[in-house]
Amino acid sequence: MPSFRAPRGTRDLLPDASSRLNRLEGLARSLAGRYGYLEMETPMFEQASVFERGIGEVTDVIEKELFRLAPRTEESEAWALRPEATAGIVRAFVQHGMHTWPQPVKLSVVGPMFRYDRPQAGRYRQFWQWDAEAIGDPGPAVDAEMIEMGYRFYVEAGVPEVQVLLNSIGDPACRPDYLERLTTYFRSHDAELPELERRRLQTNPLRLLDSKDPALTPLVADAPKIGDCLCDACAAHFAAVRAHLEAIGVPYRVEPTLVRGLDYYTRTAFEYYRRGAEGQQQALGGGGRYDGLVERLGGRTSPGIGFALGLDRVLLALDETGATAAAEPPPLAVIVGADPADTIARLRVASLLRAEGLRVRAELAPRKLGRQLETASRDHAHFAVIIGDELTEGHVQLKDLEAGTQRLVPLVELARELARAAKSHHHG
Ligand code: HAM
């Protein structure tokens, strides 16, 4: 017999994990609503060139991690599973002419992303993000608002001690000079560079600052800093972002080597980490400004900023810090019957109560009443509805399993009785 398993780098979210993920998704949607971000969906796959152009060819995400879909015929387009949401959202912004909407357009996407990464703790091939984008506002106030919204997510999710690492990575006016200084620096250390990084020095020197190769850490620490090379406009923008963050009380730390792994960023760049867990694969989320991306994907120039928060890593952080999430509540009532074979009566009553919006379970195994009642207690149900001979008179027994009391209730009043009990006990 074959033994099938979930693909490497993916995992089944069993009901407990799934309900914890749902809670985070619900929180993301609630925050998006509070901050005025409209929810939308983009396809889980796009033309590969949307990602290649948007994210940049010389990035880990495109070079090594893009999940390309094998075309069925020679003519087929090259597709890829989305490794992130920003490129797809901006593609949609251009396609649907959203530059004619009131600006900025604030959008939110919650869902799975795919990266063909080497799997390890906190790094999966399918993972979930909450992504938010504000397109059409050059900042700096919206930058601070975005960073604050992400920060608030961790606070409300219950992840302790999250800090914001912040940097500005300049713009096309000042970055070229910086890149030249950076290239000269790394060239003078050529012999110490691993093969991949030596190649990248030719094509995308900024990537070296973000290298996953630990051999590079000391070199990166001594490298020239972009912060010392910002033009006046970028420096003023960065100062204003910081002033706004301070005014609204978001704690942050300027991290001069923070550059982010995707190519579309300009100016503001930020990441969220738990204090003491600031390793390469431990970012809880990250984002930044991308004033050139809309144009790069075929639209007219429009500034933008966004973030993506990794929900899997939030679940891991909550596990590690022992912060527990509320599990699904038990059923309000379990419907049991004196006649083990009469599953029709039990299902009918359950159906009636569910139609009234109540959370109930019908015991459908043909076992004795005593055993049926045991399952009701095992489920931590507050009530058992017992169907017996009284049903011919239109009555059922309502047993309060917590209080140990029992009384006869007309079937037509059962839903109302249970709803009232649910309200006074905060059930269901
Ligand atoms: P990113 O830094 O590539 O940014 O990913 C954001 C977050 O997604 C990471 O901080 C991490 O928590 C989570 N993540 C990334 N890869 C994995 C993985 N393989 N397994 C588990 N979690 C992962 C972006 O995706 C940008 N689109 C953010 C953005 C939006 N910038 C502007 N707008």
Boltz pocket constraint, residues with backbone or C-beta under 6 A from the ligand:
constraints:
  - pocket:
      binder: B
      contacts: [[A, 83], [A, 84], [A, 85], [A, 86], [A, 115], [A, 117], [A, 122], [A, 123], [A, 124], [A, 125], [A, 126], [A, 127], [A, 128], [A, 129], [A, 131], [A, 132], [A, 133], [A, 261], [A, 262], [A, 272], [A, 283], [A, 284], [A, 285], [A, 286], [A, 287], [A, 288], [A, 289], [A, 290], [A, 305], [A, 306], [A, 307], [A, 308], [A, 309], [A, 310], [A, 311], [A, 312], [A, 313]]
      max_distance: 6.0
